[in-house]
Protein backbone atom coordinates (compact mmCIF):
# COMPACT_ATOMS: atom_id res chain seq x y z
CA UNK A 1 0.00 0.00 0.00
CA UNK A 2 1.23 3.51 -0.80
CA UNK A 3 2.12 5.23 2.50
CA UNK A 4 0.88 8.57 1.13
CA UNK A 5 -2.63 7.23 0.49
CA UNK A 6 -5.15 6.71 3.27
CA UNK A 7 -6.14 3.14 4.13
CA UNK A 8 -9.45 2.14 2.59
CA UNK A 9 -11.14 -1.16 1.79
CA UNK A 10 -13.77 -2.41 -0.64
CA UNK A 11 -15.45 0.12 -2.93
CA UNK A 12 -13.68 3.03 -1.24
CA UNK A 13 -10.27 1.47 -1.98
CA UNK A 14 -11.30 1.03 -5.61
CA UNK A 15 -12.38 4.66 -5.84
CA UNK A 16 -9.06 5.82 -4.34
CA UNK A 17 -7.17 3.75 -6.92
CA UNK A 18 -9.26 5.26 -9.73
CA UNK A 19 -9.09 8.93 -8.78
CA UNK A 20 -5.75 9.36 -6.94
CA UNK A 21 -3.63 9.58 -10.14
CA UNK A 22 -5.91 12.28 -11.58
CA UNK A 23 -5.79 14.31 -8.38
CA UNK A 24 -2.00 13.96 -8.17
CA UNK A 25 -1.70 15.27 -11.75
CA UNK A 26 -3.73 18.33 -10.68
CA UNK A 27 -1.59 18.96 -7.57
CA UNK A 28 -3.93 17.46 -4.96
CA UNK A 29 -3.94 14.39 -2.75
CA UNK A 30 -6.69 12.33 -1.15
CA UNK A 31 -7.20 12.62 2.58
CA UNK A 32 -10.29 10.40 2.75
CA UNK A 33 -12.95 8.81 0.57
CA UNK A 34 -16.29 7.68 2.00
CA UNK A 35 -19.34 6.19 0.30
CA UNK A 36 -22.54 6.89 2.23
CA UNK A 37 -25.98 5.45 1.53
CA UNK A 38 -27.19 2.54 -0.60
CA UNK A 39 -30.02 3.52 -2.94
CA UNK A 40 -28.43 6.69 -4.26
CA UNK A 41 -25.01 6.81 -2.58
CA UNK A 42 -22.96 9.92 -1.93
CA UNK A 43 -19.24 9.72 -2.67
CA UNK A 44 -17.39 12.07 -0.34
CA UNK A 45 -13.84 13.02 -1.25
CA UNK A 46 -11.73 15.03 1.15
CA UNK A 47 -8.55 16.46 -0.40
CA UNK A 48 -5.49 18.61 0.26
CA UNK A 49 -3.04 20.38 -1.99
CA UNK A 50 0.15 18.37 -2.30
CA UNK A 51 2.09 21.34 -0.90
CA UNK A 52 0.06 21.10 2.32
CA UNK A 53 -1.81 24.39 1.91
CA UNK A 54 -5.56 24.50 2.37
CA UNK A 55 -7.87 24.10 -0.61
CA UNK A 56 -10.61 26.58 -1.47
CA UNK A 57 -13.96 26.46 -3.27
CA UNK A 58 -12.34 26.75 -6.72
CA UNK A 59 -10.08 23.78 -5.88
CA UNK A 60 -13.12 21.74 -4.83
CA UNK A 61 -14.83 22.63 -8.11
CA UNK A 62 -11.78 21.62 -10.13
CA UNK A 63 -11.47 18.32 -8.23
CA UNK A 64 -15.19 17.65 -8.64
CA UNK A 65 -15.07 18.07 -12.43
CA UNK A 66 -11.97 15.88 -12.80
CA UNK A 67 -13.15 13.13 -10.43
CA UNK A 68 -16.68 13.18 -11.85
CA UNK A 69 -15.27 12.60 -15.35
CA UNK A 70 -13.14 9.66 -14.16
CA UNK A 71 -16.06 8.07 -12.29
CA UNK A 72 -18.42 8.59 -15.24
CA UNK A 73 -16.00 6.73 -17.53
CA UNK A 74 -15.02 3.95 -15.11
CA UNK A 75 -18.58 3.57 -13.70
CA UNK A 76 -17.62 1.84 -10.41
CA UNK A 77 -20.97 2.63 -8.78
CA UNK A 78 -24.13 1.24 -10.36
CA UNK A 79 -27.04 3.62 -10.72
CA UNK A 80 -27.27 7.23 -9.61
CA UNK A 81 -24.80 8.70 -7.15
CA UNK A 82 -23.77 12.13 -5.86
CA UNK A 83 -20.24 13.50 -5.53
CA UNK A 84 -19.20 15.79 -2.66
CA UNK A 85 -15.71 17.28 -2.55
CA UNK A 86 -14.35 19.17 0.46
CA UNK A 87 -11.21 20.27 2.21
CA UNK A 88 -10.03 18.28 5.19
CA UNK A 89 -10.92 21.22 7.43
CA UNK A 90 -9.17 22.41 10.56
CA UNK A 91 -10.17 19.50 12.81
CA UNK A 92 -9.30 17.11 10.01
CA UNK A 93 -9.06 13.35 10.05
CA UNK A 94 -5.62 11.77 10.40
CA UNK A 95 -5.64 9.05 7.74
CA UNK A 96 -1.99 8.79 6.66
CA UNK A 97 1.39 8.61 8.40
CA UNK A 98 2.23 11.99 6.89
CA UNK A 99 -0.84 13.51 8.62
CA UNK A 100 0.38 12.19 11.98
CA UNK A 101 3.84 13.64 11.34
CA UNK A 102 2.59 16.95 9.96
CA UNK A 103 0.35 17.61 12.96
CA UNK A 104 2.72 16.39 15.68
CA UNK A 105 2.23 18.48 18.81
CA UNK A 106 -1.52 18.94 18.32
CA UNK A 107 -4.36 17.27 20.22
CA UNK A 108 -6.15 14.32 18.60
CA UNK A 109 -8.67 11.58 19.31
CA UNK A 110 -8.41 8.10 17.82
CA UNK A 111 -10.43 4.91 17.84
CA UNK A 112 -8.98 1.51 16.90
CA UNK A 113 -10.71 -1.56 15.49
CA UNK A 114 -9.11 -4.01 17.91
CA UNK A 115 -8.64 -3.00 21.57
CA UNK A 116 -5.10 -2.19 22.72
CA UNK A 117 -4.59 -2.99 26.41
CA UNK A 118 -8.38 -3.16 26.76
CA UNK A 119 -9.00 0.26 25.14
CA UNK A 120 -10.44 1.30 21.81
CA UNK A 121 -10.49 5.09 22.26
CA UNK A 122 -7.49 7.30 22.87
CA UNK A 123 -6.91 11.04 23.12
CA UNK A 124 -3.72 12.98 23.58
CA UNK A 125 -0.93 14.84 21.81
CA UNK A 126 0.13 13.57 18.39
CA UNK A 127 3.76 12.42 18.45
CA UNK A 128 4.00 11.33 14.80
CA UNK A 129 4.08 8.02 12.94
CA UNK A 130 6.78 5.66 11.78
CA UNK A 131 6.89 2.10 10.45
CA UNK A 132 3.08 1.84 10.33
CA UNK A 133 2.61 2.95 13.96
CA UNK A 134 0.98 6.25 15.01
CA UNK A 135 1.87 7.55 18.46
CA UNK A 136 -0.07 9.64 20.98
CA UNK A 137 1.06 10.99 24.36
CA UNK A 138 -1.93 10.41 26.59
CA UNK A 139 -3.07 12.74 29.39
CA UNK A 140 -1.43 10.52 32.03
CA UNK A 141 1.96 10.91 30.28
CA UNK A 142 2.09 7.42 28.81
CA UNK A 143 2.39 6.78 25.08
CA UNK A 144 -0.02 4.80 22.94
CA UNK A 145 1.26 3.03 19.82
CA UNK A 146 -1.60 2.63 17.33
CA UNK A 147 -1.10 0.50 14.20
CA UNK A 148 -2.23 2.72 11.29
CA UNK A 149 -4.09 -0.16 9.63
CA UNK A 150 -6.07 -0.76 12.84
CA UNK A 151 -7.22 2.85 13.27
CA UNK A 152 -10.95 3.06 12.64
CA UNK A 153 -10.93 6.85 12.83
CA UNK A 154 -8.64 9.58 14.09
CA UNK A 155 -9.25 13.32 14.10
CA UNK A 156 -7.54 16.46 15.32
CA UNK A 157 -9.20 18.28 18.21
CA UNK A 158 -10.05 21.93 17.58
CA UNK A 159 -7.78 24.06 19.78
CA UNK A 160 -6.47 27.63 19.62
CA UNK A 161 -3.03 26.28 18.64
CA UNK A 162 -4.54 24.29 15.77
CA UNK A 163 -6.53 27.31 14.56
CA UNK A 164 -3.35 29.41 14.53
CA UNK A 165 -1.39 26.69 12.70
CA UNK A 166 -4.18 26.41 10.11
CA UNK A 167 -4.18 30.17 9.61
CA UNK A 168 -0.44 29.99 8.93
CA UNK A 169 -1.03 27.26 6.31
CA UNK A 170 -3.68 29.38 4.59
CA UNK A 171 -1.39 32.40 4.17
CA UNK A 172 0.73 32.27 1.02
CA UNK A 173 4.36 33.11 1.62
CA UNK A 174 5.59 36.01 -0.44
CA UNK A 175 8.82 34.26 -1.41
CA UNK A 176 6.92 31.09 -2.27
CA UNK A 177 4.64 33.02 -4.60
CA UNK A 178 7.61 34.72 -6.26
CA UNK A 179 9.33 31.39 -6.80
CA UNK A 180 6.15 29.92 -8.32
CA UNK A 181 5.78 32.80 -10.76
CA UNK A 182 9.40 32.45 -11.89
CA UNK A 183 9.32 28.67 -12.34
CA UNK A 184 9.33 27.73 -16.00
CA UNK A 185 10.19 31.25 -17.21
CA UNK A 186 13.31 31.80 -19.24
CA UNK A 187 16.02 34.18 -18.15
CA UNK A 188 17.66 36.51 -20.70
CA UNK A 189 20.30 33.88 -21.47
CA UNK A 190 17.56 31.46 -22.60
CA UNK A 191 17.85 29.04 -19.66
CA UNK A 192 14.76 27.85 -17.78
CA UNK A 193 14.45 29.07 -14.21
CA UNK A 194 13.39 26.51 -11.58
Secondary structure as a PSIPRED ss2 file (coil, helix, strand):
# PSIPRED VFORMAT (PSIPRED V4.0)

   1 X C   1.000  0.000  0.000
   2 X C   1.000  0.000  0.000
   3 X C   1.000  0.000  0.000
   4 X C   1.000  0.000  0.000
   5 X C   1.000  0.000  0.000
   6 X C   1.000  0.000  0.000
   7 X C   1.000  0.000  0.000
   8 X C   1.000  0.000  0.000
   9 X C   1.000  0.000  0.000
  10 X H   0.000  1.000  0.000
  11 X H   0.000  1.000  0.000
  12 X H   0.000  1.000  0.000
  13 X H   0.000  1.000  0.000
  14 X H   0.000  1.000  0.000
  15 X H   0.000  1.000  0.000
  16 X H   0.000  1.000  0.000
  17 X H   0.000  1.000  0.000
  18 X H   0.000  1.000  0.000
  19 X H   0.000  1.000  0.000
  20 X H   0.000  1.000  0.000
  21 X H   0.000  1.000  0.000
  22 X H   0.000  1.000  0.000
  23 X H   0.000  1.000  0.000
  24 X H   0.000  1.000  0.000
  25 X H   0.000  1.000  0.000
  26 X H   0.000  1.000  0.000
  27 X C   1.000  0.000  0.000
  28 X E   0.000  0.000  1.000
  29 X E   0.000  0.000  1.000
  30 X E   0.000  0.000  1.000
  31 X E   0.000  0.000  1.000
  32 X E   0.000  0.000  1.000
  33 X E   0.000  0.000  1.000
  34 X E   0.000  0.000  1.000
  35 X E   0.000  0.000  1.000
  36 X E   0.000  0.000  1.000
  37 X C   1.000  0.000  0.000
  38 X C   1.000  0.000  0.000
  39 X C   1.000  0.000  0.000
  40 X C   1.000  0.000  0.000
  41 X C   1.000  0.000  0.000
  42 X E   0.000  0.000  1.000
  43 X E   0.000  0.000  1.000
  44 X E   0.000  0.000  1.000
  45 X E   0.000  0.000  1.000
  46 X E   0.000  0.000  1.000
  47 X E   0.000  0.000  1.000
  48 X E   0.000  0.000  1.000
  49 X E   0.000  0.000  1.000
  50 X C   1.000  0.000  0.000
  51 X C   1.000  0.000  0.000
  52 X C   1.000  0.000  0.000
  53 X C   1.000  0.000  0.000
  54 X C   1.000  0.000  0.000
  55 X C   1.000  0.000  0.000
  56 X C   1.000  0.000  0.000
  57 X H   0.000  1.000  0.000
  58 X H   0.000  1.000  0.000
  59 X H   0.000  1.000  0.000
  60 X H   0.000  1.000  0.000
  61 X H   0.000  1.000  0.000
  62 X H   0.000  1.000  0.000
  63 X H   0.000  1.000  0.000
  64 X H   0.000  1.000  0.000
  65 X H   0.000  1.000  0.000
  66 X H   0.000  1.000  0.000
  67 X H   0.000  1.000  0.000
  68 X H   0.000  1.000  0.000
  69 X H   0.000  1.000  0.000
  70 X H   0.000  1.000  0.000
  71 X H   0.000  1.000  0.000
  72 X H   0.000  1.000  0.000
  73 X H   0.000  1.000  0.000
  74 X H   0.000  1.000  0.000
  75 X C   1.000  0.000  0.000
  76 X C   1.000  0.000  0.000
  77 X C   1.000  0.000  0.000
  78 X C   1.000  0.000  0.000
  79 X C   1.000  0.000  0.000
  80 X C   1.000  0.000  0.000
  81 X C   1.000  0.000  0.000
  82 X E   0.000  0.000  1.000
  83 X E   0.000  0.000  1.000
  84 X E   0.000  0.000  1.000
  85 X E   0.000  0.000  1.000
  86 X E   0.000  0.000  1.000
  87 X E   0.000  0.000  1.000
  88 X C   1.000  0.000  0.000
  89 X C   1.000  0.000  0.000
  90 X C   1.000  0.000  0.000
  91 X C   1.000  0.000  0.000
  92 X C   1.000  0.000  0.000
  93 X E   0.000  0.000  1.000
  94 X C   1.000  0.000  0.000
  95 X C   1.000  0.000  0.000
  96 X C   1.000  0.000  0.000
  97 X H   0.000  1.000  0.000
  98 X H   0.000  1.000  0.000
  99 X H   0.000  1.000  0.000
 100 X H   0.000  1.000  0.000
 101 X H   0.000  1.000  0.000
 102 X H   0.000  1.000  0.000
 103 X C   1.000  0.000  0.000
 104 X C   1.000  0.000  0.000
 105 X C   1.000  0.000  0.000
 106 X C   1.000  0.000  0.000
 107 X E   0.000  0.000  1.000
 108 X E   0.000  0.000  1.000
 109 X E   0.000  0.000  1.000
 110 X E   0.000  0.000  1.000
 111 X E   0.000  0.000  1.000
 112 X E   0.000  0.000  1.000
 113 X E   0.000  0.000  1.000
 114 X E   0.000  0.000  1.000
 115 X E   0.000  0.000  1.000
 116 X E   0.000  0.000  1.000
 117 X C   1.000  0.000  0.000
 118 X C   1.000  0.000  0.000
 119 X E   0.000  0.000  1.000
 120 X E   0.000  0.000  1.000
 121 X E   0.000  0.000  1.000
 122 X E   0.000  0.000  1.000
 123 X E   0.000  0.000  1.000
 124 X E   0.000  0.000  1.000
 125 X E   0.000  0.000  1.000
 126 X E   0.000  0.000  1.000
 127 X E   0.000  0.000  1.000
 128 X E   0.000  0.000  1.000
 129 X E   0.000  0.000  1.000
 130 X E   0.000  0.000  1.000
 131 X C   1.000  0.000  0.000
 132 X C   1.000  0.000  0.000
 133 X E   0.000  0.000  1.000
 134 X E   0.000  0.000  1.000
 135 X E   0.000  0.000  1.000
 136 X E   0.000  0.000  1.000
 137 X E   0.000  0.000  1.000
 138 X E   0.000  0.000  1.000
 139 X C   1.000  0.000  0.000
 140 X C   1.000  0.000  0.000
 141 X C   1.000  0.000  0.000
 142 X C   1.000  0.000  0.000
 143 X E   0.000  0.000  1.000
 144 X E   0.000  0.000  1.000
 145 X E   0.000  0.000  1.000
 146 X E   0.000  0.000  1.000
 147 X E   0.000  0.000  1.000
 148 X H   0.000  1.000  0.000
 149 X H   0.000  1.000  0.000
 150 X H   0.000  1.000  0.000
 151 X E   0.000  0.000  1.000
 152 X E   0.000  0.000  1.000
 153 X E   0.000  0.000  1.000
 154 X E   0.000  0.000  1.000
 155 X E   0.000  0.000  1.000
 156 X E   0.000  0.000  1.000
 157 X C   1.000  0.000  0.000
 158 X C   1.000  0.000  0.000
 159 X C   1.000  0.000  0.000
 160 X H   0.000  1.000  0.000
 161 X H   0.000  1.000  0.000
 162 X H   0.000  1.000  0.000
 163 X H   0.000  1.000  0.000
 164 X H   0.000  1.000  0.000
 165 X H   0.000  1.000  0.000
 166 X H   0.000  1.000  0.000
 167 X H   0.000  1.000  0.000
 168 X H   0.000  1.000  0.000
 169 X H   0.000  1.000  0.000
 170 X H   0.000  1.000  0.000
 171 X C   1.000  0.000  0.000
 172 X C   1.000  0.000  0.000
 173 X C   1.000  0.000  0.000
 174 X H   0.000  1.000  0.000
 175 X H   0.000  1.000  0.000
 176 X H   0.000  1.000  0.000
 177 X H   0.000  1.000  0.000
 178 X H   0.000  1.000  0.000
 179 X H   0.000  1.000  0.000
 180 X H   0.000  1.000  0.000
 181 X H   0.000  1.000  0.000
 182 X H   0.000  1.000  0.000
 183 X C   1.000  0.000  0.000
 184 X C   1.000  0.000  0.000
 185 X C   1.000  0.000  0.000
 186 X E   0.000  0.000  1.000
 187 X C   1.000  0.000  0.000
 188 X C   1.000  0.000  0.000
 189 X C   1.000  0.000  0.000
 190 X C   1.000  0.000  0.000
 191 X C   1.000  0.000  0.000
 192 X E   0.000  0.000  1.000
 193 X C   1.000  0.000  0.000
 194 X C   1.000  0.000  0.000
